[in-house]
């Protein structure tokens, strides 16, 4: 089960790629049963570097990025924690069902 928090938007290419990259490090015999993402705060030192980045840099302080950074600064929040709790419950059910199925095959 993979968890992540990051300043990127949850359905962004960056977020999806981060999950794929993390899963690739687990090895071929590992099965990913679920993933959970929450937007999170961005490291202030990183934001300072990005504020001074060249305007052609995709991470530069464009109006769109400034808006995303502002939204990210408010996460994780209570709604994110609630979603995380529900995800954990769902994964517990999934693991129990998987174990039941694997025991039936024995």
Number of C-alpha atoms within 10 A of each C-alpha: 11 12 12 15 18 19 20 21 19 17 9 10 10 14 20 14 11 14 16 11 11 13 17 11 9 11 9 8 6 10 10 10 11 13 13 15 19 23 22 22 18 17 11 10 9 9 16 11 12 18 16 11 15 11 12 8 10 11 17 18 20 16 9 10 16 15 11 15 19 13 16 21 16 11 19 15 13 9 11 15 13 11 14 16 12 12 15 15 12 13 16 12 12 14 13 12 12 13 11 11 11 10 9 8 6 5
